[in-house]
Amino acid sequence: MGRPSENCDVVIIGAGPAGALAAKRLADEGVSVILLEKSRFPRFVIGESLLPQSMAFLERAGLIDVLDGAGFQQKTGANFSDGTRYSSIDFSDKFTKGWARTWQVPREKFDSLLAAEAERAGTELHFECDVESVEFAAGTAVVSGHSSAAEFRINCRFVVDASGYGRVLPRLLDLDRPSDFPVREALFTHVEDNLAGTDFDRNKILIAVHPEIQDIWYWLIPFAAARASVGVVAPARYLAGKGENNEDILHCLIDEMPDLKRLLRDAKDCRPAGRITGYSAGVSRLTGPGFALLGNAGEFLDPVFSSGVTIAFKSADLLIDPLMRELAGETVDWEKDFSNPLKRGVDCFRTFVEAWYDGSLQKIIFNPPEGDNMIRKMIVSVLAGYAWDDENPFVTRGRHYLDVVAAQC
Ligand SMILES: Cc1cc2nc3c(=O)[nH]c(=O)nc-3n(C[C@H](O)[C@H](O)[C@H](O)COP(=O)(O)OP(=O)(O)OC[C@H]3O[C@@H](n4cnc5c(N)ncnc54)[C@H](O)[C@@H]3O)c2cc1C
């Protein structure tokens, strides 16, 4: 498509899961949407294991059939190991009603499909458009930047920032706030996994903990077609002396986890190892006059429970109703109708992430309380992404409830 049009109702910055889902939903409602993406798809991005809760948002956007037809690896649960202790969860064994399966997705293909569906619904989609400036005036905004061909300038009524780590509006409006989580590093690659001769269950993500250092954990996420994503998360101090380059460091750490070393003994890397540091980030507020922040552009916690895409989808889902009302001329209470409901689930994941790293959640996962099947189901629900379920005490009572359960384990 050529240059972006000069006028529309809503400009969305970034065509990742948050931006594409919001664009699809708004286009379905008949809103004129321009979706601007800095890169050219397909592009590599990390974040490949979805949670069943995300299916509800995809279903509402009418996207299940097309994704089911795309041949992604099914995901029905998670396995945990620290080399001596093992635990397995199945999403069907959950407390909250709803989807119990999802997919593990190479994001190149998944994000391209979502963006194409947003375009098919009527979104004006432009790749290689880098948004550099946004100016707000009463009731309008001007979004400008440059594409591979020329500069662009778009007048709109509302700006949705779904730029992920680009964090366009947080930078321009000084909304960035440091995360409460310490800086950690992630190293990862894709492999031809050759797992066929092993006991590995391809329908489950494996989350493995370093046998001696509970702060270091690994993921093994199988895709379709005998490929998998492999990665490790560790505080920077544990990476020193592990190797000259990212490949060496990643493989050195994998070799320190016996289960993973065994599973991956015949695996072959099929892309250079990537490395991200300091990915956790926050903001002072998620909305303001004429804008809202979705997904990672708002807050990113931590990869350990694969919550990123689910939160991105939830934020896009929550955006639609208040934004439609605002475009119709209503005054909207964005804190009440968008930010607060979104934060409820994010705070539940935050509690789980904190408890993972301080060891209490690892204690519960590896030694679940005996006899209490309901508590197990409630934990499985949160791990399946149902972090907005007000019936679940792990959501409503947070850390206090988790500590009570951990004390019983
Ligand atoms: C190590 C690691 C592992 C992870 N694993 C998982 C996982 O297993 N499961 C999971 O759910 N999540 C995971 N995540 C998190 C997940 O990657 C993100 O939460 C998710 O991609 C957020 O989606 P988004 O749409 O907000 O942003 P993104 O997916 O980052 O999309 C943002 C888009 O905006 C574009 N953009 C940026 N700047 C501009 C600009 N100036 N103009 C125009 N476009 C712009 C970017 O090119 C990009 O395409 C992981 C994260 C890390 C760091």
The ligand as a MOL file (V3000), in Angstrom:
LIG
                    3D

  0  0  0     0  0            999 V3000
M  V30 BEGIN CTAB
M  V30 COUNTS 53 58 0 0 0
M  V30 BEGIN ATOM
M  V30 1 C 12.4640 -13.2370 26.7680 0
M  V30 2 C 11.0100 -13.0290 26.5640 0
M  V30 3 C 10.1780 -14.1330 26.3870 0
M  V30 4 C 8.8030 -13.9400 26.2250 0
M  V30 5 N 7.9880 -15.0420 26.0980 0
M  V30 6 C 6.6400 -14.8670 26.0040 0
M  V30 7 C 5.7670 -15.9780 25.8550 0
M  V30 8 O 6.1910 -17.1340 25.8110 0
M  V30 9 N 4.4410 -15.7260 25.7690 0
M  V30 10 C 3.9340 -14.4600 25.7870 0
M  V30 11 O 2.7060 -14.3000 25.7350 0
M  V30 12 N 4.7490 -13.4020 25.8960 0
M  V30 13 C 6.0810 -13.5620 25.9880 0
M  V30 14 N 6.8880 -12.4830 26.0630 0
M  V30 15 C 6.2890 -11.1480 25.9940 0
M  V30 16 C 5.8130 -10.8040 24.5820 0
M  V30 17 O 6.9190 -10.8130 23.7130 0
M  V30 18 C 5.1750 -9.4160 24.5680 0
M  V30 19 O 4.4540 -9.2010 25.7510 0
M  V30 20 C 4.2270 -9.2260 23.3780 0
M  V30 21 O 4.9150 -9.3650 22.1680 0
M  V30 22 C 3.5950 -7.8380 23.4750 0
M  V30 23 O 2.8130 -7.5720 22.3420 0
M  V30 24 P 2.6320 -6.0710 21.8670 0
M  V30 25 O 1.6640 -6.1180 20.7400 0
M  V30 26 O 2.3400 -5.2000 23.0180 0
M  V30 27 O 4.0750 -5.5970 21.3580 0
M  V30 28 P 5.1100 -6.2160 20.2030 0
M  V30 29 O 4.7420 -7.6160 19.9780 0
M  V30 30 O 6.4200 -5.8650 20.6920 0
M  V30 31 O 4.6910 -5.3680 18.9480 0
M  V30 32 C 4.9830 -3.9910 18.8700 0
M  V30 33 C 5.1460 -3.5980 17.4130 0
M  V30 34 O 5.3130 -2.1620 17.3520 0
M  V30 35 C 6.2600 -1.8530 16.3560 0
M  V30 36 N 6.8440 -0.5200 16.6250 0
M  V30 37 C 7.7560 -0.1880 17.5770 0
M  V30 38 N 8.0690 1.1250 17.4850 0
M  V30 39 C 7.3230 1.6310 16.4590 0
M  V30 40 C 7.2240 2.9280 15.8620 0
M  V30 41 N 7.9510 3.9730 16.2930 0
M  V30 42 N 6.3730 3.0950 14.8050 0
M  V30 43 C 5.6400 2.0310 14.3250 0
M  V30 44 N 5.7150 0.7900 14.8520 0
M  V30 45 C 6.5410 0.5840 15.9040 0
M  V30 46 C 7.2940 -2.9750 16.4860 0
M  V30 47 O 8.0470 -3.1180 15.2910 0
M  V30 48 C 6.4020 -4.1800 16.7820 0
M  V30 49 O 6.0510 -4.9040 15.6070 0
M  V30 50 C 8.2630 -12.6370 26.2200 0
M  V30 51 C 9.1050 -11.5360 26.3760 0
M  V30 52 C 10.4660 -11.7240 26.5550 0
M  V30 53 C 11.3440 -10.5350 26.7430 0
M  V30 END ATOM
M  V30 BEGIN BOND
M  V30 1 1 1 2
M  V30 2 1 2 3
M  V30 3 2 2 52
M  V30 4 2 3 4
M  V30 5 1 4 5
M  V30 6 1 4 50
M  V30 7 2 5 6
M  V30 8 1 6 7
M  V30 9 1 6 13
M  V30 10 2 7 8
M  V30 11 1 7 9
M  V30 12 1 9 10
M  V30 13 2 10 11
M  V30 14 1 10 12
M  V30 15 2 12 13
M  V30 16 1 13 14
M  V30 17 1 14 15
M  V30 18 1 14 50
M  V30 19 1 15 16
M  V30 20 1 16 17
M  V30 21 1 16 18
M  V30 22 1 18 19
M  V30 23 1 18 20
M  V30 24 1 20 21
M  V30 25 1 20 22
M  V30 26 1 22 23
M  V30 27 1 23 24
M  V30 28 2 24 25
M  V30 29 1 24 26
M  V30 30 1 24 27
M  V30 31 1 27 28
M  V30 32 2 28 29
M  V30 33 1 28 30
M  V30 34 1 28 31
M  V30 35 1 31 32
M  V30 36 1 32 33
M  V30 37 1 33 34
M  V30 38 1 33 48
M  V30 39 1 34 35
M  V30 40 1 35 36
M  V30 41 1 35 46
M  V30 42 1 36 37
M  V30 43 1 36 45
M  V30 44 2 37 38
M  V30 45 1 38 39
M  V30 46 1 39 40
M  V30 47 2 39 45
M  V30 48 1 40 41
M  V30 49 2 40 42
M  V30 50 1 42 43
M  V30 51 2 43 44
M  V30 52 1 44 45
M  V30 53 1 46 47
M  V30 54 1 46 48
M  V30 55 1 48 49
M  V30 56 2 50 51
M  V30 57 1 51 52
M  V30 58 1 52 53
M  V30 END BOND
M  V30 END CTAB
M  END
